[in-house]
Amino acid sequence: MLPTMLPYALTYLIAGLITVALLSFMILKIGALMSECPQGEADNTPAARTAAITIATGFAAIGSGGVLLIGAVLPLLADMPELGVAIGLGFAALCLGLGFTQAATTLRTVLSPPAPETPALKPNATA
């Protein structure tokens, strides 16, 4: 039963890891575009590239681990390999999409200019 599952498992693994690679590349591309943004700070280029590389590396590590963990469940669905691969890819795409959204939000937060400081409230002396 398991040898017939091998092509399906390889299909899942290749598709999942290609998805991780493409989304990691997109995070790097977003970081590069943010470093070239004319409305941003002039000295933001090194920070944008460093943040993009760091976030993309973390995303790739966590995403690859997730793809492998989901793939470890595929032998449980050896009786219906096509359905197992479809469910696995769907769940992996959902998880990777949520991780990508979080990575893009983190990149935007790291590179946003700090909020202006508000003056401290003074105690009311007349009370």
CYANA upper distance limits for C-alpha pairs under 8 A (distance plus 0.5 A):
  1 MET  CA      5 MET  CA      7.46
  1 MET  CA     78 ALA  CA      7.20
  1 MET  CA     79 ASP  CA      8.07
  2 LEU  CA      6 LEU  CA      7.30
  2 LEU  CA     75 PRO  CA      7.59
  2 LEU  CA     78 ALA  CA      7.05
  4 THR  CA      8 TYR  CA      8.40
  5 MET  CA      9 ALA  CA      6.61
  5 MET  CA     75 PRO  CA      7.84
  5 MET  CA     78 ALA  CA      6.64
  5 MET  CA     81 PRO  CA      6.72
  6 LEU  CA     10 LEU  CA      6.60
  7 PRO  CA     11 THR  CA      6.59
  8 TYR  CA     12 TYR  CA      6.71
  8 TYR  CA     81 PRO  CA      6.95
  8 TYR  CA     82 GLU  CA      7.58
  8 TYR  CA     85 VAL  CA      6.98
  9 ALA  CA     13 LEU  CA      6.56
  9 ALA  CA     71 GLY  CA      7.56
  9 ALA  CA     74 LEU  CA      7.51
  9 ALA  CA     85 VAL  CA      7.64
 10 LEU  CA     14 ILE  CA      6.47
 11 THR  CA     15 ALA  CA      6.58
 11 THR  CA     85 VAL  CA      8.40
 12 TYR  CA     16 GLY  CA      6.41
 12 TYR  CA     71 GLY  CA      7.76
 12 TYR  CA     85 VAL  CA      6.39
 12 TYR  CA     88 GLY  CA      7.86
 12 TYR  CA     89 LEU  CA      6.98
 13 LEU  CA     17 LEU  CA      6.57
 13 LEU  CA     67 VAL  CA      7.73
 13 LEU  CA     68 LEU  CA      7.94
 13 LEU  CA     71 GLY  CA      7.40
 14 ILE  CA     18 ILE  CA      6.53
 15 ALA  CA     19 THR  CA      6.68
 15 ALA  CA     89 LEU  CA      8.26
 16 GLY  CA     20 VAL  CA      6.90
 16 GLY  CA     64 SER  CA      8.47
 16 GLY  CA     67 VAL  CA      6.51
 16 GLY  CA     89 LEU  CA      7.27
 16 GLY  CA     92 ALA  CA      7.41
 16 GLY  CA     93 ALA  CA      8.27
 17 LEU  CA     21 ALA  CA      6.69
 17 LEU  CA     64 SER  CA      6.94
 17 LEU  CA     67 VAL  CA      7.58
 18 ILE  CA     22 LEU  CA      6.62
 19 THR  CA     23 LEU  CA      6.65
 19 THR  CA     93 ALA  CA      8.34
 20 VAL  CA     24 SER  CA      6.56
 20 VAL  CA     60 ALA  CA      6.56
 20 VAL  CA     63 GLY  CA      6.62
 20 VAL  CA     64 SER  CA      7.14
 20 VAL  CA     96 LEU  CA      7.73
 21 ALA  CA     25 PHE  CA      6.67
 21 ALA  CA     60 ALA  CA      7.52
 22 LEU  CA     26 MET  CA      6.73
 23 LEU  CA     27 ILE  CA      6.82
 23 LEU  CA    100 PHE  CA      7.32
 24 SER  CA     28 LEU  CA      6.93
 24 SER  CA     56 ALA  CA      5.58
 24 SER  CA     57 THR  CA      7.94
 24 SER  CA     59 PHE  CA      7.25
 24 SER  CA     60 ALA  CA      6.63
 25 PHE  CA     29 LYS  CA      6.65
 25 PHE  CA     56 ALA  CA      8.05
 26 MET  CA     30 ILE  CA      6.58
 27 ILE  CA     31 GLY  CA      6.74
 27 ILE  CA     52 ALA  CA      6.84
 27 ILE  CA     55 ILE  CA      8.16
 27 ILE  CA     56 ALA  CA      6.32
 27 ILE  CA    100 PHE  CA      8.26
 27 ILE  CA    103 ALA  CA      7.94
 27 ILE  CA    104 ALA  CA      7.21
 28 LEU  CA     32 ALA  CA      6.72
 28 LEU  CA     49 ARG  CA      8.18
 28 LEU  CA     52 ALA  CA      5.79
 28 LEU  CA     53 ILE  CA      6.81
 28 LEU  CA     56 ALA  CA      6.94
 29 LYS  CA     33 LEU  CA      6.67
 30 ILE  CA     34 MET  CA      6.60
 30 ILE  CA     52 ALA  CA      8.19
 30 ILE  CA    104 ALA  CA      8.37
 31 GLY  CA     35 SER  CA      6.68
 31 GLY  CA     48 ALA  CA      6.03
 31 GLY  CA     49 ARG  CA      6.36
 31 GLY  CA     51 ALA  CA      7.92
 31 GLY  CA     52 ALA  CA      5.43
 31 GLY  CA    107 LEU  CA      7.78
 32 ALA  CA     36 GLU  CA      6.99
 32 ALA  CA     48 ALA  CA      7.44
 32 ALA  CA     49 ARG  CA      6.75
 32 ALA  CA     52 ALA  CA      8.20
 33 LEU  CA     37 CYS  CA      6.75
 34 MET  CA     40 GLY  CA      8.18
 34 MET  CA     45 THR  CA      8.47
 34 MET  CA     48 ALA  CA      7.12
 35 SER  CA     40 GLY  CA      8.13
 35 SER  CA     44 ASN  CA      6.59
 35 SER  CA     45 THR  CA      4.91
 35 SER  CA     46 PRO  CA      8.10
 35 SER  CA     47 ALA  CA      8.44
 35 SER  CA     48 ALA  CA      5.77
 35 SER  CA     49 ARG  CA      7.39
 36 GLU  CA     40 GLY  CA      8.42
 36 GLU  CA     45 THR  CA      7.45
 38 PRO  CA     42 ALA  CA      8.45
 40 GLY  CA     44 ASN  CA      7.50
 43 ASP  CA     47 ALA  CA      8.47
 44 ASN  CA     48 ALA  CA      6.51
 44 ASN  CA    111 LEU  CA      8.05
 45 THR  CA     49 ARG  CA      6.78
 46 PRO  CA     50 THR  CA      6.55
 47 ALA  CA     51 ALA  CA      6.41
 47 ALA  CA    111 LEU  CA      7.90
 48 ALA  CA     52 ALA  CA      6.48
 48 ALA  CA    107 LEU  CA      8.45
 48 ALA  CA    111 LEU  CA      6.97
 49 ARG  CA     53 ILE  CA      6.63
 50 THR  CA     54 THR  CA      6.63
 51 ALA  CA     55 ILE  CA      6.49
 51 ALA  CA    107 LEU  CA      7.09
 51 ALA  CA    110 VAL  CA      7.89
 52 ALA  CA     56 ALA  CA      6.36
 52 ALA  CA    107 LEU  CA      7.10
 53 ILE  CA     57 THR  CA      6.49
 54 THR  CA     58 GLY  CA      6.80
 55 ILE  CA     59 PHE  CA      6.58
 55 ILE  CA    103 ALA  CA      6.83
 55 ILE  CA    106 THR  CA      8.42
 55 ILE  CA    107 LEU  CA      7.71
 56 ALA  CA     60 ALA  CA      6.53
 56 ALA  CA    103 ALA  CA      8.07
 57 THR  CA     61 ALA  CA      6.71
 58 GLY  CA     62 ILE  CA      6.64
 59 PHE  CA     63 GLY  CA      6.16
 59 PHE  CA     99 GLY  CA      7.52
 59 PHE  CA    100 PHE  CA      7.90
 59 PHE  CA    103 ALA  CA      7.57
 60 ALA  CA     64 SER  CA      6.31
 61 ALA  CA     65 GLY  CA      6.74
 62 ILE  CA     66 GLY  CA      6.66
 63 GLY  CA     67 VAL  CA      6.67
 63 GLY  CA     96 LEU  CA      6.77
 63 GLY  CA     99 GLY  CA      8.19
 64 SER  CA     68 LEU  CA      6.69
 65 GLY  CA     69 LEU  CA      6.61
 66 GLY  CA     70 ILE  CA      6.65
 66 GLY  CA     92 ALA  CA      7.82
 67 VAL  CA     71 GLY  CA      6.56
 67 VAL  CA     92 ALA  CA      6.62
 68 LEU  CA     72 ALA  CA      6.69
 69 LEU  CA     73 VAL  CA      7.56
 70 ILE  CA     74 LEU  CA      7.69
 70 ILE  CA     88 GLY  CA      6.78
 70 ILE  CA     92 ALA  CA      7.65
 71 GLY  CA     88 GLY  CA      7.47
 73 VAL  CA     77 LEU  CA      7.96
 74 LEU  CA     78 ALA  CA      7.29
 74 LEU  CA     81 PRO  CA      8.15
 74 LEU  CA     84 GLY  CA      6.46
 74 LEU  CA     85 VAL  CA      7.65
 74 LEU  CA     88 GLY  CA      7.93
 77 LEU  CA     81 PRO  CA      6.52
 77 LEU  CA     83 LEU  CA      8.36
 77 LEU  CA     84 GLY  CA      6.02
 78 ALA  CA     84 GLY  CA      8.08
 80 MET  CA     84 GLY  CA      6.80
 81 PRO  CA     85 VAL  CA      6.64
 82 GLU  CA     86 ALA  CA      6.71
 83 LEU  CA     87 ILE  CA      6.51
 84 GLY  CA     88 GLY  CA      6.41
 85 VAL  CA     89 LEU  CA      6.44
 86 ALA  CA     90 GLY  CA      6.54
 87 ILE  CA     91 PHE  CA      6.60
 88 GLY  CA     92 ALA  CA      6.50
 89 LEU  CA     93 ALA  CA      6.43
 90 GLY  CA     94 LEU  CA      6.70
 91 PHE  CA     95 CYS  CA      6.70
 92 ALA  CA     96 LEU  CA      6.43
 93 ALA  CA     97 GLY  CA      6.37
 94 LEU  CA     98 LEU  CA      6.80
 95 CYS  CA     99 GLY  CA      6.67
 96 LEU  CA    100 PHE  CA      6.47
 97 GLY  CA    101 THR  CA      6.69
 98 LEU  CA    102 GLN  CA      6.80
 99 GLY  CA    103 ALA  CA      6.59
100 PHE  CA    104 ALA  CA      6.61
101 THR  CA    105 THR  CA      6.67
102 GLN  CA    106 THR  CA      6.55
103 ALA  CA    107 LEU  CA      6.64
104 ALA  CA    108 ARG  CA      6.70
105 THR  CA    109 THR  CA      6.58
106 THR  CA    110 VAL  CA      6.53
107 LEU  CA    111 LEU  CA      6.75
108 ARG  CA    112 SER  CA      6.46
